């Protein structure tokens, strides 16, 4: 049964957290669309980890403090989050916007991390290889461009959101815009500090990513030379949804939890 979200106070900010499983902690940081449901990838990972899925400040049912105005602010918030929950040996996983946040955390303080998994991360810009612009895509185009398997897009587009779900989607979009509008989708200062990441690291990318092209993986590998690379064939921007089996197995291999 999917866990219900639990509201937890982190430094005066009310944060909605889904949590389930046993073992060492795995902190999953979601992308710009939020984390309002318990996904199959979380269920599978919870068989090997204590899976912790918070909604970032400003997203979903979490508070939206005025002082959080950038991705580095979110990263500092999560360092407080990890300390307040007294987490250690954390397998940190982030996808898209959440991958950007995870990288910002790891360059600042990785003493409580055991590993880092970045799934199609934002945060870095490569000149000459333009990224897709979710802020300019229409609603249907935005969904279709996230997946190589259009059957998944068809299924998502057939689901009509409730008024409450629509309000959360709009809140998530507003916060993502506030955090990543300018510069669009990256931090010009992050790349020069990626060499500070020393924990075991892997980068997972969909070969057919139309938001952040898979060519970007080369730049991340240059900046984090010890990182392992997993290119998921026939997959778009969201491997944790489109090919959750590959993502789960890759994380388990990195952390020594593979059978």
C-alpha positions, 0 to 999 in steps of 0.5 A: 500500500502506498504510504501517505504523505506526512507533514514534517517541520524542517527548520520552520518549513512544513514539508510533505514527505512520503517514506517507506522501506527498511535499510539505509536511507535513499533520498529521492529528489523529484523534478519540476513536475513534483512528487505527489504520488508513490511511483513504482520505482519508489515501491521497488527501491523500498524493498532495499532502502528506506525511501524518503520522497519529500516535496521540495519547498514551494511544491505540492503540499509543502510550504513556500517560504519567501526566502527560497529563491534559487536552486542553491537555496533548496540545496542548503535546505536539504542539508538542513533536512538531512541533518535534522532527520539525522540521516547518514550513509544516504543514497542521494538520487535526483531526477531533472531539476532534482538532479540539479539540486542533488549535485548542488548538495554534493558539491557543498557537503557530502559527508552524510552521503554514500552515493549520488545518482543523477537522472537526466540532471539539469544545472549545466549548460553546453553551448551549441547543444540547446535544451528543450524549453518546457516553459514554451511547450504547450500542455500536450507537447510538454507531456509527449516530449518527455517520453520516447514511448508515446503510449505512456504519454497517451495514458497520462494525457487521458487522465483528467486532473481534479481541481486539487491536482490542477492547483498543485500542477500550477503551484509546481510550475510557478515554483519551477519558473521562479527557481529556473527561469533565469538563467534558464535551467542551469547555474553558471557557477555549478560546473566549476565545482563538480570536481568536489564530488567524491562519493560513488556517482552514476549518471543515467540518461535516456538516449531520446531525451528531448528536454536535456539531450543525452550529449550532455552526459559527456560534460558531466563525465568530464567534470565528475571523471569517476562517475559511471554512465548508464545510457538507457536506449529508447527512453526519454527524459524520465527513465525512472518512469519509462524504464524504472527497472533499469533505474532500480537495478543501476542504483542497487548495483552502485550501492551494493544492494544488487542480488 
